[in-house]
Amino acid sequence: MSSFALEDSRFSENRGEASRRVMGHFGELLQGRLGPEGPLALITLPCPKLEARASRAPGAFALEQAGPPVLTPDQAAVFLHLLGIPVEGRFRLSLGMPPGCGCGASTAARVALARAAGISDAGRIAAACQISEGATDPLTFSAPERRLWASREGRSLAILPPAPAFEVVGGYFGPPRPTDPFDLNFPDAADLAAAWPEACGSAKALAELATESARRSLALRGPRGDPTADLARRTGALGWSMAHTGSARALLFAPGEAPARTEDLLRAAGFAAPLRFRFGGAL
C-alpha cells in the first residue's frame, strides 16, 4: 500500500508560547531487513508515558533544554533550516525519556521543535528528520504503529491494520545503545512483515511475531544473556519485544493480565526504570 500523511492536531498554548508535545516509543514490535538486500523496516511500539515537549517564544534563536540534552543548538538550527523556516525564536525543549535507549528521543525532540515552530505537515517534518538524523522513527504521524516504516529512508512502506489491545510492562536492560544510521546488519524480517496484517486480528499472534523479531535480533546482534524471554515465560506474557538498537525491553500481555509483581521481577533481573502502559485496541 502507498503511504499517506496523517494530520496530528495535539497542539496546546502555554502563556503565549506555542507549545507542542510528541509521544515517544518503547522500542519496536518488529525490525529487520525486507530481504537480504531490502530496506531496513520497523513497526514501532508507541508509549504514552514517554514524551518530548517544546515551546517557542519570540526573539533571537536560542535553545534551552530541560532533562537530558538530546540536540545541540547547532543541530536544532540546521533542522529548522531543513524545514525551510527562519532560524529564530527562543525554544525550550523538555525530554521525558532517556536518549540512546530506543525510545525515539532524537526524532521526538525534532518533531516537537517543528511543531513549536508552527509546522504541522507530517511529511515535511519526517523528511527534515531523515536528513538531519539519517535514521528516524515515524513519530511525526498519528498512529505510528500502523506504518511499516523504512527507518533509513524516512518513508512508509505499507499502512497496517489497527493492533489489538495490549498491556505492556517494560524497562531498560543494559547501557544506552544509540542508533548508528549506517548500521544495516539486521536479520531478515520479510516473512514477519508479510504475516503482520493478518496477525493484527489476534493479540497472541501479534505478540508471537514481535517475539520472533526480538529473538532474531538478539541472535545476530546481541547482547548475550538477555533475560527478557525468561521473564516473559515466568509472568505468562503473550510475548515480548525490544528496542533493536537500544536498551528498552517490553513484556506484552492481554489487558489486565500483567501480574502486579512484574515490575519487581524486572528490577530483580537488572532492569532500570520499569513502567507500565496500554497500547492498541480502543484504548
Residue pairs with C-beta under 8 A, 6 or more apart in sequence:
1 158
1 159
2 156
2 159
3 147
3 155
3 156
3 157
3 159
4 156
4 159
5 121
5 122
5 123
5 141
6 122
6 141
6 142
6 143
7 120
7 122
7 142
8 120
8 122
8 140
8 141
8 142
9 120
10 20
10 21
11 18
11 19
11 20
11 115
11 120
12 19
12 20
12 21
13 19
14 55
16 57
17 55
17 56
17 57
17 92
17 116
18 55
18 56
18 115
18 116
18 117
18 118
19 53
19 54
19 55
19 116
20 53
20 54
20 55
20 111
20 112
20 115
20 116
21 51
21 52
21 53
21 112
22 51
22 52
22 53
22 108
22 109
22 111
22 112
22 115
22 139
22 140
23 46
23 47
23 48
23 50
23 51
23 108
23 139
24 46
24 47
24 50
24 51
24 52
24 96
24 97
24 103
24 104
24 105
24 108
24 139
25 44
25 45
25 46
25 47
25 50
25 102
25 103
25 104
25 137
25 139
25 144
26 45
26 46
26 47
26 50
26 102
26 103
26 168
26 170
26 243
26 248
26 250
26 277
27 45
27 102
27 103
27 170
27 241
27 242
27 243
27 244
27 246
27 248
27 249
27 250
28 42
28 43
28 44
28 45
28 102
28 213
28 241
28 242
28 243
28 244
29 43
29 44
29 45
29 145
29 206
29 209
29 210
29 213
29 241
30 41
30 42
30 43
30 189
30 192
30 193
30 196
30 209
30 210
30 213
31 40
31 41
31 42
31 43
31 151
31 186
31 189
31 213
31 217
31 244
32 40
32 41
32 186
32 187
32 188
32 189
32 190
32 192
32 193
32 213
32 216
32 217
32 244
33 39
33 40
33 41
33 184
33 186
33 187
33 188
33 189
33 190
34 40
34 41
34 157
34 188
34 189
34 190
34 193
35 188
35 190
36 188
38 190
39 150
39 152
39 153
39 157
40 150
40 151
40 152
40 184
40 186
41 148
41 149
41 150
41 151
41 157
41 189
41 193
42 137
42 148
42 149
42 151
42 244
43 145
43 147
43 148
43 149
43 160
43 193
43 196
44 104
44 137
44 138
44 139
44 144
44 145
44 147
44 149
45 145
45 168
45 241
45 250
45 279
46 144
46 145
46 279
47 103
47 168
47 275
47 277
47 279
48 277
48 278
49 275
49 277
50 96
50 97
50 103
50 104
50 108
51 96
51 97
51 108
52 70
52 93
52 94
52 95
52 96
52 97
52 105
52 108
52 109
52 111
52 112
53 93
53 94
53 96
53 112
54 91
54 92
54 93
54 94
54 109
54 112
54 113
54 115
54 116
55 91
55 92
55 116
56 89
56 90
56 91
56 92
56 116
56 117
56 118
57 89
57 90
57 92
58 89
58 90
59 88
59 89
59 90
60 88
60 90
61 73
61 77
61 80
61 87
61 88
61 89
61 90
61 91
62 73
62 90
62 91
63 71
63 73
63 76
63 91
63 92
63 93
64 90
64 91
64 92
64 93
65 71
65 92
65 93
65 94
65 95
66 92
66 93
66 94
66 95
67 94
67 95
67 96
68 95
68 98
68 99
68 105
69 95
69 99
70 93
70 95
70 99
70 105
70 106
70 109
71 79
71 93
71 106
71 109
71 110
71 113
75 132
76 91
76 93
76 113
77 87
78 132
79 110
79 113
79 114
79 128
79 129
79 132
80 86
80 87
80 113
80 117
81 87
82 127
82 128
82 131
82 132
83 114
83 117
83 119
83 124
83 125
83 128
85 117
85 118
85 119
89 117
91 113
91 116
91 117
93 109
93 112
93 113
95 105
95 108
95 109
97 103
97 104
97 105
97 108
98 105
98 172
98 176
98 273
99 105
99 106
99 176
99 178
100 176
100 177
100 178
100 246
100 247
101 172
101 176
101 177
101 243
101 246
101 247
101 248
102 177
102 242
102 243
102 244
102 245
102 246
102 247
102 248
103 243
103 246
103 248
104 137
104 139
106 133
106 136
106 179
107 129
107 133
107 136
107 137
107 139
107 140
108 137
108 139
110 125
110 128
110 129
110 132
110 133
111 125
111 129
111 139
111 140
114 125
114 128
114 140
115 125
119 125
122 140
122 141
122 142
125 140
126 136
126 138
126 140
126 141
126 154
126 155
127 154
129 136
129 140
129 154
130 136
130 153
130 154
133 181
134 152
134 181
134 182
135 151
135 152
135 179
135 180
135 181
136 151
136 154
137 144
137 149
137 151
138 144
138 147
138 149
138 156
141 147
143 162
145 160
145 163
145 279
145 280
146 159
146 160
146 161
146 162
146 163
147 156
147 157
147 158
147 159
147 160
148 156
148 157
148 158
148 159
148 160
148 193
148 196
149 155
149 156
149 157
150 156
150 157
152 181
152 184
158 193
160 196
160 197
160 200
161 197
161 200
161 201
162 200
162 280
162 281
163 200
163 206
163 279
163 280
163 281
164 200
164 201
164 202
164 203
164 206
164 280
164 281
165 203
165 254
165 255
165 278
165 279
165 280
165 281
165 282
165 283
166 203
166 207
166 238
166 252
166 253
166 254
166 255
166 278
166 279
166 280
166 281
167 253
167 254
167 255
167 256
167 257
167 258
167 276
167 277
167 278
168 250
168 251
168 252
168 253
168 276
168 277
168 278
168 279
169 235
169 250
169 251
169 253
169 258
169 262
169 263
169 266
169 274
169 275
169 276
170 248
170 249
170 250
170 251
170 266
170 271
170 274
170 275
171 248
171 249
171 263
171 266
171 267
171 271
171 272
171 273
171 274
171 275
172 247
172 248
172 249
172 271
172 272
172 273
173 226
173 227
173 228
173 247
173 249
173 269
173 270
173 271
173 272
174 223
174 247
175 247
176 246
176 247
177 243
177 245
177 246
177 247
178 245
178 246
179 245
179 246
180 245
183 245
185 220
185 221
186 217
186 220
186 221
186 244
187 216
187 217
187 219
187 220
188 216
189 213
189 216
192 209
192 212
192 213
195 209
196 206
196 209
198 205
199 205
199 206
199 208
199 209
200 206
203 238
203 252
203 254
203 280
204 238
204 239
206 239
207 237
207 238
207 239
207 240
207 252
208 238
208 239
210 239
210 240
210 241
210 252
211 229
211 232
211 239
211 240
211 241
213 241
213 244
214 228
214 229
214 240
214 241
214 242
214 244
215 229
217 242
217 244
218 224
218 226
218 242
221 244
226 242
226 249
227 269
227 270
228 240
228 242
228 249
228 251
229 240
231 237
231 240
231 251
231 265
231 266
231 269
232 239
232 240
232 251
232 252
234 265
235 251
235 253
235 258
235 259
235 262
235 265
236 253
236 257
236 259
237 251
237 252
237 253
237 258
238 252
238 253
238 254
239 252
240 249
240 250
240 251
240 252
241 249
241 250
241 252
242 248
242 249
242 250
243 249
249 271
251 258
251 262
255 278
255 281
255 283
258 276
262 274
262 276
263 274
263 276
266 274
267 274
